[in-house]
Structures are given as C-alpha cells and as structure tokens.
Amino acid sequence: MASIMSAPDYSMAATSRSHLSVRLPKETLYSSLRESSRYFNFDSETAKLARDADEWLATHPNGSGSKEKDVNGISRPSSIAPSNFSVRSLPADHSMPEYHGRDFPHPVMGSVRHNEIRPRSAAPTESTEKLRSSPPVDGVEPTGPGQEYPTGVKLALITLALCLAVFVMALDNSIIATAIPRITDAFESLNDVGWYGSAYMLTTAALQLFFGKLYTYGSIKWTFLSAIAIFEVGSLICGVAPDSVTLIVGRAIAGVGGAGIFAGALTILAFSVPLHKRPIYTGLVSGMWGISSVAGPLLGGLFTDKVSWRWCFYINLPIGAITVVVILFFFPEPERDIEPAAWRVRFWQLDPIGTGIFMPAIVCLLLALQWGGVDYDWDDSVITSLFMLAAFLLILFAYVQYKMDENATVPPRIFKKRTVWAGAFFSFNTGACFLTAMYFLPIWFQAVQGQSPIMSGVRNLPMLLGIVLCAMAAGAAVTAWGYYTPFMIAGSVLMAIGFGIITTFEVETSTAKWIGYQLIAGIGVGVGLQQSLIAVQVVCEMVDVPTATALIVFAQTLGGALCVTAGNTVFTNTLINKINEHVPGLDPYFVIATGATNIRSVIREEWLDGVILAYNDALTTSFYVGAGTASATIIGAMLVEWRSVKGHDIEMGAA
C-alpha cells in the first residue's frame, strides 16, 4: 500500500463474489481512500496515507469540491464521482468493524451494505482497541460512529425497568388461574371461565408481529411506552370490572399492550447493550418468564385469600409506572437510518393488509383448539369451519407477504435466513414444552398430591430455579465465549430428558424425583431459552432486529398457546375416559366441574382413589405434549448457524 502515492492503481475488495481494481486520477483515488478509512480498520501505514489524502483533498478544491460533515460531525471534503475504471480480480486484506443496518456511500462501489463486504481478517487495530477500551463518559459508552450505549447506573435502571415490564406482562398469563374460582363466584359466570385466560392470549399472539413493524418504522421509545400504557389501561379495567363482560374486555385490551412489551424490551436492550455483552442481559430479561410462571399462582392465591382478586390486576399499575418513568427519563431514542416518509407511505410500510389477515387467522386457530373437544365435538361444523378459515387466511397471509416484499410484516429476506426460521422453530417448541409444564404441573400437585394452590406453586420452585439461574449463567457464558449454538443443543438435550421423565410421574412419586425431574427440565429451558433471540440479532442487520425479535417472541407465544390448548384437550378427554375406566359409576363431567383442588372434599371416599388415579393418568398423558415438543427443539438447534457474538464465524455453519 505504500506505493499508492506514486502509482495510479488502487485495489480493494468489493464483495465475496467479486473484487474490483480501479484505475483512477489522483483526485478520485484520494477521495476513495479517505471514504474507505471511515468504515474500515486500516493498518497504521495505510491510515497515515488516508490522513495525507484528507489533507491533500482539503487543499485542492478542484479535486474535492465542497466540504460536508460525516456521522461524527467532522467536516470532510465531499465525495468525488468515480472516473474510468477497469475490473480485475485481486485479493483483499481489509477488515471492517460492525456496522449493522447501514448503507454507506462509496465513491467507487456506489451504495454498499455492510454485510456485502467480507473481510479476511477481523484483527482489531490500535485505533479500534482504543475506542473499545475508552472509558464511559456521562453514563454512555462510545460504540462507533453515531451510536452510544448507556452504562453504569443508567444501564442498570433500564435493565431493571425492562425486567419489571416483562415480569408483569408474563404474570398476567398465570396469576389469574388461582383467582378464577373467586371471580366466577362474584360474577356468577362459570360459562365465561375460558375467556378470562384466552382473551388476553388471543390479542397478545395476534398483534406481536404488528408491533415488530411498529418498532422497525416508528419510535422505539414511544411505541414501548404506548404498549405499557395500553397494558395498564386494560389492567385497570379488569380491576374495577363490575361484571364478567367488562373483565373480558379488559383482558383483551391488556393483551394488546402485552403484545408489544416483550419484543419492545428486547429491542431496547439491543440499542442499550453491545452485541457481545447482550446475552447476559437477555438472560436476565428472559428469566422473568420463569419467575412469573411460578410467582403467578402464589401471588394470585395470596391476593385472593388475603385482600381481593382485583389486586391480581391492580399490582400491574405501580410496577408499570416504574418502567414508564425509567424509560421516559433514562432511555434516549436511538438514532437509526430510517428514511423520512409521508404518513401514507409509512402506513403502507406497516402492512395493514397483512395484519388484517393475520389477526383473524390466529384468533380462528386458537378458538378452534380451545373449543374443540370441550365446548364442541371435533367434527362439529363450528370447529371445522374455524380450522378451514384459519388455513385459508394463513395461506392468503403468506401470499400477501410475498407480494409486499420489503413492506411485508415479515419481509421474505428476513425469514429466508436459516438462523431466523430455525430459531423460530426452536422458540416455538421451547415455549410449548415450558408453558405446558407450567400449566399442568400445579394441577398434578393439587389433584394427585392434595396440595393447596399456594403450595403447588412452591413445589414448582425447582423448575423456576433451574430456568432463572441457568438463563443468567448461560447468558454470561455466551458473553464470555461468544458462541450460542452449543447452548441451544445442550438445552435441547436436557429439555428432552427432563420433560420426558416427568411423564413417568405416579401417585406415589417421591419428593426426590419430582424435584430432580423438574430441575433437569428447568436447566434445559434456562440454558436454551434466550439463545434464538441472540442468534437472530447476530445474523440480522440492526434495522431488522425489531422484526426478527418480534418473530421469535411470537413463535414462543404461539407455541405455548397452541400446545397448552392441545394439552388441555388431551387432558380433558383422557380424564373422561379414565374416570369411566376406574370409577364406572361416577359422572366424569361432575369430576371436571368439581375442580382439582376440591376433589378430596367433594368426591366420596370409596371413589377418591380411582379419581386420583384417573387424574394422574390424564395429566401424565398431557405431559407427552411437552415431551414431544421438547424433543423437537433439537431440530432447530442443529440448523442454527454457528456464529459468535464477538463477530467470528465458524465456516461449517455459515450457510
């Protein structure tokens, strides 16, 4: 490179497919070198040449034209249009830092996207090491051109606020279970029981992908705060509800806000923490799912017994307020390369047609699974119509996504990435096995072992501890090592083992077994839970992170919703058959209406052993749904690319 001052030829790498060598006049040559130095890490000798080129251009107006400011606000000569050039293949030896989601101008190559340039060497130079090691100033950490990350107390407060937001959002899935008996007594609304849970779940699942588009094209900060506000309004309506219909409406409104909270929290993390440090913070936030799943029944039982069931919803208000205050004052709106557009253009970028098709498709699918075998026979025209309508709408949605291309809810170029669809498959099955276990294990403790709702939550602690502790430990390990795929594989194996042996539960299962089995399953979930979220952030450009994150969150939510519903159908139908088998003279529908916590006080003593045995058989059968989906996670784990959060690829996995 030293001979460049006296020779007119200048060679540089363009893409992984081709290399360009250009023959340029000195003016364009120096302009090209100066522009390249803004985005590449050159060695010290070449960096000096770049500075010399800058000085030369600054003193030769005919060669540089006017001056312009770069992304750091530094005044530089404007770019020169390329002159005549010839193409020939030459090797490359430049390295480039992370530059997610940016198209930057190059005087020779035109508009170049960061992932089109494949450096041979990523060894840090003295200047980049100095940038990475420079001390934080005023609570922010320098991270590259135009971007700063919060540090210290500011980062701690943001992380705490996000954890609290995800906690209350996930808590709403589980806290209502122990409060339902009191709610039905207050409203005399036994027929509405199914809607208390499904109203929240339906709107949450149906709108998560739409929120991904809002985070992509709108303000991340204000979209997240709006989601919190909607969730809070829904919670308030539930708390003051005078009747069952108002409660159901409040649950649906809270679900709309809940749809944007988890994806928003992870998106804010992506703009608050460097990629190589992100796994440990993602583990903290993801661990809130495990905590809320066990804390929900405990808090629900406590509020219901000691205060009022309405506090199951009031509790969201002060916690949500803390999150709003912290994000409002401590999280600055990130600067992103989103082109300004008229409101009509922005409206169509949000894919309203796709969203309008997708929402009813998911609602029809979930309603069919919820009602099938319980409210209607599986071959009933209502269930058949719902399944057919859901299938038609999903096919239509896929067609619309293809036609909308870049304006699709999930642009095809994102979903075509192997890691994205493999990660979505992994998350779907992880959410399925985890939520299925968290739904049916408390019933097993209550019906088979005779525990109270509160004590059944306490006996879920082994799984909770496994999830939370291992989620944080795995996050720290990925941050230190860099590679996340091995943790996905290890988590898959442990989940398959743990949820598989849980299917062997019997009436007389010992304490050591139900603790140990839950612990193995919890460790597996904790190790693998957040890895697909990290994976898509590694392979996607920063501008696509909100959409990819929303897709992973949606897959996890949908997996849980579908498989809990499927598990409930399996449980109900098996319980009916087993009651008829073990206690022929007892009406199985009377047992179902009695509930798991009341069978010992309602069922006659001579029938009790048979009913408990029937409950055990029905619940262990439903556990097979979780075991099957846990085993399926290995497929997604094996297909995810082997990448590092530190920027290194393993060639065998980079496809």
C-alpha positions, 0 to 999 in steps of 0.5 A: 500500500505504500506505493499508492502515492506514486502509482495510479492503481488502487485495489480493494475488495468489493464483495465475496463474489467479486473484487474490483481494481480501479484505475483512477486520477489522483483526485478520485483515488484520494477521495476513495481512500479517505471514504474507505478509512471511515468504515474500515480498520486500516493498518497504521501505514495505510491510515497515515496515507488516508490522513495525507489524502484528507489533507491533500483533498482539503487543499485542492478544491478542484479535486474535492469540491465542497466540504460536508460533515460525516456521522461524527460531525467532522467536516470532510471534503465531499465525495468525488464521482468515480472516473474510468475504471477497469475490473480485475480480480485481486485479493483483499486484506481489509477488515471492517468493524460492525456496522449493522443496518447501514448503507454507506456511500462509496465513491467507487462501489456506489451504495454498499451494505455492510454485510456485502463486504467480507473481510479476511481478517477481523484483527482489531487495530490500535485505533479500534482497541482504543475506542473499545477500551475508552472509558464511559463518559456521562453514563454512555459508552462510545460504540462507533460512529453515531451510536452510544450505549448507556452504562453504569447506573443508567444501564442498570435502571433500564435493565431493571425497568425492562425486567419489571415490564416483562415480569408483569406482562408474563404474570398476567398469563398465570396469576389469574388461574388461582383467582378464577374460582373467586371471580366466577363466584362474584360474577356468577359466570362459570360459562365465561371461565375460558375467556378470562385466560384466552382473551388476553392470549388471543390479542397478545399472539395476534398483534406481536408481529404488528408491533415488530413493524411498529418498532422497525418504522416508528419510535422505539421509545414511544411505541414501548411506552404506548404498549405499557400504557395500553397494558395498564389501561386494560389492567385497570379495567379488569380491576374495577370490572363490575361484571364478567363482560367488562373483565373480558374486555379488559383482558383483551385490551391488556393483551394488546399492550402485552403484545408489544412489551416483550419484543419492545424490551428486547429491542431496547436492550439491543440499542442499550447493550453491545452485541457481545455483552447482550446475552447476559442481559437477555438472560436476565430479561428472559428469566422473568418468564420463569419467575412469573410462571411460578410467582403467578399462582402464589401471588394470585392465591395470596391476593385472593385469600388475603385482600381481593382478586382485583389486586391480581390486576391492580399490582400491574399499575405501580410496577408499570409506572416504574418502567414508564418513568425509567424509560421516559427519563433514562432511555434516549431514542436511538438514532437509526437510518430510517428514511423520512416518509409521508404518513401514507407511505409509512402506513403502507410500510406497516402492512395493514393488509397483512395484519388484517389477515393475520389477526383473524387467522390466529384468533380462528386457530386458537378458538378452534383448539380451545373449543374443540373437544370441550365446548364442541365435538371435533367434527362439529361444523363450528370447529371445522369451519374455524380450522378451514378459515384459519388455513385459508387466511394463513395461506392468503397471509403468506401470499400477501407477504410475498407480494409486499416484499420489503413492506411485508410484516415479515419481509421474505429476506428476513425469514429466508435466513436459516438462523431466523426460521430455525430459531423460530422453530426452536422458540416455538417448541421451547415455549410449548414444552415450558408453558405446558409444564407450567400449566399442568404441573400445579394441577398434578400437585393439587389433584394427585398430591392434595396440595393447596394452590399456594403450595403447588406453586412452591413445589414448582420452585425447582423448575423456576430455579433451574430456568432463572439461574441457568438463563443468567449463567448461560447468558454470561457464558455466551458473553464470555465465549461468544458462541450460542449454538452449543447452548441451544443443543445442550438445552435441547438435550436436557429439555428432552430428558427432563420433560420426558421423565416427568411423564413417568410421574405416579401417585406415589412419586417421591419428593426426590424425583419430582424435584430432580425431574423438574430441575433437569427440565428447568436447566434445559429451558434456562440454558436454551431459552434466550439463545434464538433471540441472540442468534437472530440479532447476530445474523440480522442487520440492526434495522431488522432486529425489531422484526426478527425479535418480534418473530421469535417472541411470537413463535414462543407465544404461539407455541405455548398457546397452541400446545397448552390448548392441545394439552388441555384437550388431551387432558380433558378427554383422557380424564373422561375416559379414565374416570369411566375406566376406574370409577364406572359409576361416577359422572366424569363431567361432575369430576371436571366441574368439581375442580382439582383442588376440591376433589378430596372434599367433594368426591366420596371416599370409596371413589377418591382413589380411582379419581386420583388415579384417573387424574394422574393418568390424564395429566401424565398423558398431557405431559407427552405434549411437552415431551414431544415438543421438547424433543423437537427443539433439537431440530432447530438447534442443529440448523442454527448457524454457528456464529459468535457474538464477538463477530467470528464465524465458524465456516461449517455453519455459515450457510 
